[in-house]
Amino acid sequence: MIMALTIVGMRSEKGLIINDAHHVAKSYPQYFDHLLSLGADIELVKEEVAH
């Protein structure tokens, strides 16, 4: 689902924020690296963990 939403977000004029996108690593750990290498305009943001 995360990978599908990423494609939708790239096609959206307003963009899209996908929370917990790190779960894609279970099936395709290099997914976002591959998108970036293909020229995708995506921003990876690390969430801060509240203690």
Beta strands, then each sheet from edge to edge (+ up, - down):
end
